[in-house]
Amino acid sequence: MCPAPPSSKPFGTVVTEQEAYVTLNMLPKVGPVTVRHLLEHFGNPQRILISSLAELKRVPGVRAPAAASIANWQRQVDPVAEIRAAEQSGVTIITAADDDYPPMLTDLYDPPLCLYLSGDRKALEMCNKLSIAFVGSRHVTHYGVTVTDRLASAAAAAGWCVV
């Protein structure tokens, strides 16, 4: 995750849909359930990011710390740098709005906002057959990265779609 330096975009600048999802995914105190409430209210992720603290606080299901985190997003994360770093590592970021976002994930109560895909994007079609998901932390340890990498690599080599 690429924490801020502050975003190069001026306050209130409308970001792309992907940048908005990446931003919401990276923010502390903001999770998929909170974003779902916000999307139901505002309609799209870009409108969430340009909303005032007062507007965010009025949304049912959104707590004050999450609203404050969103209202100050440009001081915390740089979605453009995150997307660029992913691309430079050969990783594709797929958001919940993308057509190839795995449909079975949308059935979850709190589906991930973003998936970081290493490998062939077409492999996502297999996710409806053999798939396994690794759920972790925003503050992962070195041990967690090592073990997850080994397990995910073994599962992928065996033909599983690893989420």
C-alpha positions as CSV (number, residue, x, y, z in Angstrom):
1,M,0.0,0.0,0.0
2,C,1.3,3.5,-0.9
3,P,0.5,5.8,1.9
4,A,0.3,9.5,1.3
5,P,2.4,11.8,0.2
6,P,-0.7,13.9,-0.4
7,S,-2.4,13.3,-3.7
8,S,-1.2,15.3,-6.6
9,K,-4.9,16.1,-7.4
10,P,-6.3,19.3,-5.8
11,F,-9.0,18.9,-3.2
12,G,-12.4,18.2,-4.7
13,T,-10.9,16.9,-8.0
14,V,-13.0,14.1,-9.3
15,V,-10.9,11.0,-9.6
16,T,-11.6,8.0,-11.9
17,E,-13.8,5.2,-10.7
18,Q,-10.8,3.0,-10.2
19,E,-8.9,5.6,-8.2
20,A,-12.0,6.2,-6.0
21,Y,-12.3,2.5,-5.2
22,V,-8.6,2.2,-4.5
23,T,-8.8,5.2,-2.2
24,L,-11.7,3.8,-0.3
25,N,-10.0,0.4,-0.1
26,M,-6.8,2.0,1.4
27,L,-8.4,4.3,4.0
28,P,-8.2,3.4,7.7
29,K,-11.5,3.0,9.5
30,V,-13.3,2.4,6.2
31,G,-14.4,-1.1,5.2
32,P,-16.6,-2.7,2.6
33,V,-19.8,-2.5,4.6
34,T,-19.3,1.2,5.2
35,V,-18.6,1.7,1.5
36,R,-21.8,-0.2,0.6
37,H,-23.9,2.2,2.8
38,L,-22.1,5.1,1.1
39,L,-22.7,3.8,-2.4
40,E,-26.4,3.3,-1.6
41,H,-26.6,6.9,-0.6
42,F,-24.3,8.7,-3.1
43,G,-24.5,6.3,-6.1
44,N,-20.9,6.1,-7.0
45,P,-17.4,6.2,-5.3
46,Q,-16.4,9.5,-6.8
47,R,-19.3,11.3,-5.2
48,I,-18.3,9.7,-1.8
49,L,-14.8,11.3,-2.1
50,I,-16.1,14.8,-2.8
51,S,-18.7,14.8,-0.1
52,S,-18.2,16.9,3.0
53,L,-17.7,15.5,6.5
54,A,-21.2,16.6,7.5
55,E,-22.7,14.8,4.4
56,L,-20.8,11.7,5.2
57,K,-21.8,11.7,8.9
58,R,-25.5,11.8,7.9
59,V,-25.4,8.5,6.0
60,P,-26.9,5.7,8.1
61,G,-24.4,3.1,9.0
62,V,-21.4,5.4,8.7
63,R,-19.5,6.1,11.9
64,A,-17.7,9.4,12.6
65,P,-14.2,8.0,12.4
66,A,-14.9,6.5,8.9
67,A,-16.5,9.8,7.8
68,A,-13.4,11.7,9.0
69,S,-11.1,9.3,7.2
70,I,-12.9,9.8,3.9
71,A,-13.2,13.5,4.3
72,N,-9.4,13.7,4.7
73,W,-8.5,11.1,2.1
74,Q,-6.0,13.3,0.2
75,R,-3.8,13.6,3.3
76,Q,-3.7,9.8,3.8
77,V,-3.4,8.0,0.5
78,D,-2.3,8.5,-3.1
79,P,-4.4,6.2,-5.3
80,V,-2.5,7.2,-8.5
81,A,0.8,6.1,-6.8
82,E,-0.8,2.8,-5.6
83,I,-2.1,2.0,-9.1
84,R,1.2,2.9,-10.7
85,A,3.1,0.7,-8.2
86,A,0.8,-2.2,-8.9
87,E,1.2,-1.9,-12.6
88,Q,5.0,-1.7,-12.3
89,S,4.9,-4.9,-10.3
90,G,2.7,-6.6,-13.0
91,V,-0.4,-6.5,-10.8
92,T,-3.8,-5.5,-12.0
93,I,-6.3,-3.9,-9.7
94,I,-9.8,-5.0,-10.3
95,T,-12.6,-3.1,-8.5
96,A,-16.1,-4.2,-7.6
97,A,-17.4,-2.1,-10.6
98,D,-15.3,-4.0,-13.2
99,D,-17.2,-6.5,-15.4
100,D,-14.8,-9.3,-14.6
101,Y,-15.0,-8.9,-10.8
102,P,-15.9,-12.5,-9.7
103,P,-19.7,-12.7,-9.3
104,M,-19.5,-15.1,-6.4
105,L,-17.8,-12.4,-4.3
106,T,-20.7,-10.0,-4.8
107,D,-22.9,-12.5,-2.8
108,L,-20.7,-11.8,0.3
109,Y,-22.0,-9.5,3.0
110,D,-18.7,-7.5,2.8
111,P,-17.1,-8.3,-0.6
112,P,-13.6,-6.7,-1.1
113,L,-13.7,-3.4,-2.9
114,C,-10.5,-4.2,-4.9
115,L,-8.7,-7.3,-5.9
116,Y,-5.0,-7.2,-6.7
117,L,-4.5,-9.7,-9.6
118,S,-1.1,-11.2,-10.5
119,G,-1.4,-13.3,-13.6
120,D,-3.9,-13.6,-16.4
121,R,-7.0,-11.6,-16.0
122,K,-9.0,-14.2,-17.9
123,A,-8.2,-16.6,-15.1
124,L,-10.9,-14.9,-13.1
125,E,-13.4,-16.9,-15.1
126,M,-12.2,-20.0,-13.3
127,C,-13.2,-18.4,-10.0
128,N,-16.7,-19.9,-10.3
129,K,-15.2,-23.4,-10.3
130,L,-12.1,-24.0,-8.2
131,S,-11.3,-21.0,-6.0
132,I,-9.7,-20.1,-2.7
133,A,-9.5,-16.8,-1.0
134,F,-6.8,-15.5,1.4
135,V,-8.2,-13.0,3.8
136,G,-5.7,-10.9,5.6
137,S,-4.8,-7.6,7.2
138,R,-4.0,-4.2,6.1
139,H,-1.0,-4.4,8.4
140,V,0.5,-7.7,7.3
141,T,3.6,-9.2,8.9
142,H,6.6,-10.5,7.0
143,Y,5.7,-14.0,8.2
144,G,2.1,-13.5,6.9
145,V,3.4,-12.5,3.5
146,T,5.8,-15.5,3.3
147,V,3.2,-18.1,4.3
148,T,0.5,-16.6,2.1
149,D,2.8,-16.5,-0.9
150,R,3.7,-20.1,-0.4
151,L,0.1,-21.3,0.0
152,A,-1.2,-19.1,-2.9
153,S,1.6,-20.3,-5.2
154,A,0.9,-23.9,-4.5
155,A,-2.9,-23.5,-5.0
156,A,-2.4,-21.6,-8.3
157,A,0.0,-24.3,-9.5
158,A,-2.6,-26.9,-8.7
159,G,-5.1,-25.0,-11.0
160,W,-7.1,-23.1,-8.4
161,C,-8.1,-19.5,-8.8
162,V,-6.5,-17.7,-5.9
163,V,-8.3,-14.6,-4.6
